Amino acid sequence: MPTQYTYAHPVATVSAALLLSLAVGCTKPAGQDGASVARAPSTDASATSQSTAASKLGDLSAFRGIAADVSALVDKGDLPAAKVRVKDLEVAWDSAEAGLKPRAADNWHVLDKAIDKALAALRASAPNQADAKAAMGTLLRTFDALEGKG
């Protein structure tokens, strides 16, 4: 009977990733490394209230919520934690690509580039708070602009 439990964790991981991807408009499961996708985005009132409008890409509030979490960590100077949390954004964004990109490819590329810049700033060999803060500010403004708030 040990084989019953061997598959439980991967199945739970894929199921959680699938549920999150469906919540943000994607039907492509994230895969086994998508476990971090299941982490709930910030419930900070300012992050969620700013993200209620839908863009051409659909509801981006889950992604923006993670970006707001990263930005708050950068503001506190906790770059190692921000680097860990931004991985959640990368995994969620990559997992949702197949469902989002066809909706508005130009908008998807704009946001993808802003996410890439944030990732690069936080993954630099010697990351600094000023660069990370600038990249996160640009990313949050990009979310807002695509949602008609910028």
C-alpha positions in Angstrom: 0.0 0.0 0.0 2.9 2.5 0.2 2.4 3.2 -3.5 -1.0 4.9 -2.7 0.9 7.7 -1.0 3.7 8.0 -3.4 1.5 9.8 -5.9 -0.5 11.9 -3.4 2.0 14.8 -3.2 2.5 15.3 -6.9 -1.3 15.0 -7.5 -2.0 17.6 -4.8 0.7 19.9 -6.2 -0.6 19.8 -9.8 -4.2 20.2 -8.6 -3.3 23.3 -6.6 -1.5 24.8 -9.5 -4.4 24.0 -11.9 -6.9 25.7 -9.6 -4.8 28.8 -9.4 -4.2 28.9 -13.1 -8.0 28.5 -13.7 -8.6 31.4 -11.3 -6.4 33.6 -13.5 -7.8 32.4 -16.8 -5.4 29.7 -17.8 -6.2 26.1 -18.6 -2.5 24.9 -18.7 -1.4 23.2 -15.5 1.9 24.4 -14.0 3.5 21.0 -13.5 5.3 19.6 -10.5 7.4 22.7 -9.9 4.2 24.8 -9.7 3.8 24.2 -6.0 4.8 27.7 -5.3 1.9 28.9 -7.5 -0.6 27.8 -4.9 0.7 30.4 -2.5 -2.0 32.9 -2.0 -1.3 36.5 -3.2 -1.4 39.3 -0.8 -4.7 40.1 0.9 -3.5 43.7 1.4 -6.5 45.9 0.8 -4.5 48.4 -1.3 -3.2 45.7 -3.6 -6.6 44.1 -4.1 -8.6 47.3 -4.4 -6.2 48.5 -7.1 -6.5 45.3 -9.1 -10.2 44.7 -9.5 -10.5 46.1 -13.1 -9.8 43.5 -15.8 -7.3 44.2 -18.6 -7.5 42.8 -22.1 -5.4 39.9 -20.6 -8.2 39.2 -18.0 -7.9 39.5 -14.3 -4.3 40.2 -13.3 -5.0 40.7 -9.6 -3.3 37.5 -8.5 -0.1 38.4 -10.3 -0.3 42.0 -9.2 -0.8 40.8 -5.6 2.4 38.8 -5.7 4.2 41.8 -7.2 2.9 43.9 -4.4 4.2 41.4 -1.9 7.6 41.5 -3.6 7.6 45.3 -3.6 6.8 45.4 0.1 9.7 43.1 0.8 12.0 45.3 -1.3 10.8 48.4 0.5 11.8 46.7 3.8 15.2 45.9 2.4 14.6 42.2 2.6 16.0 41.3 -0.9 16.6 37.6 -0.1 12.9 37.2 0.7 11.9 39.3 -2.3 14.0 37.1 -4.5 12.2 34.0 -3.1 8.7 35.6 -3.5 9.4 36.8 -7.1 9.9 33.2 -8.1 6.2 32.7 -7.3 5.3 35.4 -9.7 7.6 33.9 -12.4 6.1 30.4 -12.0 2.5 31.7 -12.0 3.1 34.0 -15.0 4.8 31.3 -17.0 2.1 28.8 -16.1 -0.6 31.1 -17.3 1.1 32.1 -20.5 -0.9 29.8 -22.8 -4.2 31.2 -21.5 -3.2 34.9 -21.4 -1.0 35.6 -24.3 -3.6 34.8 -27.0 -6.0 37.3 -25.5 -3.7 40.3 -26.1 -0.2 39.4 -27.2 1.2 42.9 -27.3 0.0 43.6 -23.7 1.4 40.2 -22.6 4.8 41.1 -24.0 4.8 44.5 -22.3 4.1 42.9 -18.9 6.4 40.0 -19.5 9.3 42.4 -20.1 8.5 44.3 -16.9 8.4 41.0 -15.0 11.8 40.0 -16.6 13.3 43.3 -15.4 12.1 42.7 -11.9 13.5 39.2 -11.9 16.9 40.4 -13.2 17.1 43.1 -10.6 16.4 40.7 -7.8 18.6 37.9 -9.2 21.6 40.1 -9.9 24.9 38.8 -8.5 24.9 41.8 -6.1 21.2 43.0 -6.0 20.7 46.4 -4.6 17.5 47.9 -3.2 17.4 51.0 -5.5 17.4 48.9 -8.7 15.0 46.4 -7.2 12.7 49.2 -6.1 12.8 50.9 -9.5 12.0 47.6 -11.3 9.1 46.8 -8.9 7.7 50.3 -9.3 7.8 49.9 -13.1 6.2 46.5 -12.9 3.3 47.7 -10.6 2.8 50.8 -12.9 2.7 48.4 -15.9 0.0 46.3 -14.2 -2.0 49.5 -13.5 -1.6 50.8 -17.0 -2.9 47.6 -18.5 -5.8 47.6 -16.2 -6.7 51.2 -17.2 -5.5 52.8 -14.0 -2.3 54.4 -15.3 
